[in-house]
Every structure is written in C-alpha cells, then in structure tokens.
Amino acid sequence: VQLQASGGGSVQTGGSLRLSCAVSGDTISNYVTAWYRQGPGRQRELVASINHVGAPNYADSVKGRFTISRNNAEKKVSLQMITLQPEDTAVYYCAARRRWSTEYKYWGQGTLVTVSS
C-alpha cells in the first residue's frame, strides 16, 4: 500500500489546517490508519488513529482539537486540526498497519505544519 500526505502549511496560533492522506495499492478497509508527527528535537509520536470501522483514538495532547476521519470508498484519511499551538509544529506522517498487525509498516512522505506565535 502507498500513502501520499498533503495539506501542511504555516498558520498562526489558533489557526486551523486539514491534512489529507491518499491511500493506494490495496483495499483501505484492511488497514488501521494513523497520523504521527515529529517536532524539532522530539521523538515521533502517535497523534491519532482510526480503524476500519471508523473508531478513532487520540493522543491526550490533541483531544478536542484534532479530528481524524477516513473515507473507505475514496481511500482517504484526513486530520482536521483546530486551535493549533506552536507545540503542534512538526512534520506529520500518515501511516497504516494491517488490521491484524501491531506495527505501522507503511508510511507516507510527511507534510510540514508550522504554527507561529
């Protein structure tokens, strides 16, 4: 499966962005999909995930501000981000793992989100 992320950019504190991830090469319903991020000098962290039936999970740091969604028919995963903070600045990656696997084996190329104060 291949993942193509888009939608990053620069916003001011309090702004919003929507990231998209186009999935190709296999049936998306076979995968759990997620967004990770890696900020400057920080380890990569899981931001949100969504399974094949649309059940989401979020990191505590983004709960109430980020919403992950997926459209299996369009093979697309989205991350709506509101009330962005400077600490949200990072390269965001979409990722996928097979439903029966624990490892996110498939990764997109990353898209940069910069939040300025």
C-alpha positions in Angstrom: 0.0 0.0 0.0 1.2 3.6 -0.7 0.4 6.7 1.2 0.5 10.3 0.0 0.1 13.1 2.5 -0.8 16.6 1.7 -2.2 19.8 3.3 0.6 21.1 5.5 1.4 24.7 5.8 2.1 27.7 8.0 -0.6 29.2 10.3 -0.6 31.4 13.4 -1.5 30.2 16.8 -5.2 29.4 17.0 -5.4 28.6 13.3 -6.7 25.5 11.5 -5.4 23.1 8.9 -6.6 20.0 7.3 -4.3 17.2 6.3 -5.2 14.5 3.8 -3.7 11.1 3.0 -4.5 9.3 -0.2 -4.2 5.6 0.1 -3.5 3.4 -2.9 -2.4 -0.1 -3.8 -4.8 -2.1 -1.6 -8.2 -2.1 0.0 -8.1 0.5 2.8 -10.5 -1.5 4.9 -7.7 -4.0 5.5 -5.8 -1.3 7.4 -5.8 0.8 10.5 -4.6 4.2 9.6 -3.0 6.9 11.7 -1.2 10.2 11.8 2.1 10.6 13.5 4.2 13.7 14.0 7.8 14.5 14.7 8.6 18.0 16.0 12.0 19.7 16.2 14.2 17.8 18.6 11.4 15.4 19.5 10.6 11.8 19.0 8.0 10.7 16.6 4.6 10.4 18.4 1.3 9.0 17.5 -1.3 11.7 17.1 -4.4 9.8 16.2 -5.5 6.6 14.6 -8.7 5.3 13.1 -9.6 1.7 12.4 -11.5 0.1 9.6 -14.9 0.8 11.1 -14.1 4.4 11.9 -13.3 4.2 15.6 -10.8 6.9 16.5 -8.1 7.2 19.2 -6.2 10.4 20.0 -3.2 11.4 21.9 -4.1 13.4 25.0 -2.3 16.4 23.7 -4.7 16.8 20.7 -8.0 15.6 22.2 -10.7 18.1 21.5 -8.7 19.9 18.9 -7.9 17.3 16.2 -10.4 15.0 14.4 -9.3 12.0 12.4 -11.6 10.6 9.7 -11.5 8.3 6.8 -13.5 7.6 3.7 -13.0 4.0 2.7 -14.7 4.5 -0.7 -12.4 7.4 -1.6 -9.4 5.7 0.1 -8.6 8.9 2.0 -7.7 9.6 5.6 -8.0 13.2 7.0 -6.8 15.0 10.0 -8.7 18.2 10.9 -6.7 20.4 13.2 -8.1 23.4 15.0 -6.8 25.7 17.7 -3.3 25.0 16.6 -0.5 25.8 19.0 3.3 26.3 18.4 3.9 22.9 20.0 2.0 21.3 17.2 4.7 22.3 14.8 6.0 19.1 13.3 6.3 17.0 10.2 3.1 15.0 10.1 3.1 11.5 8.6 0.2 9.3 7.6 0.8 5.6 8.4 -1.0 2.3 8.0 -0.9 -1.1 9.5 -2.8 -4.2 8.6 -5.7 -4.8 10.9 -4.1 -7.9 12.5 -0.7 -6.3 12.9 0.7 -4.1 15.7 3.3 -2.4 13.6 2.8 0.6 11.3 4.7 -0.7 8.4 3.5 1.7 5.7 4.4 5.4 5.7 3.7 8.5 3.7 6.4 11.1 2.9 5.4 13.6 5.6 4.0 17.1 5.4 5.2 20.1 7.4 2.9 22.0 9.8 4.3 25.2 11.2 2.5 27.2 13.9 3.8 30.6 14.7 3.0 32.6 17.8 
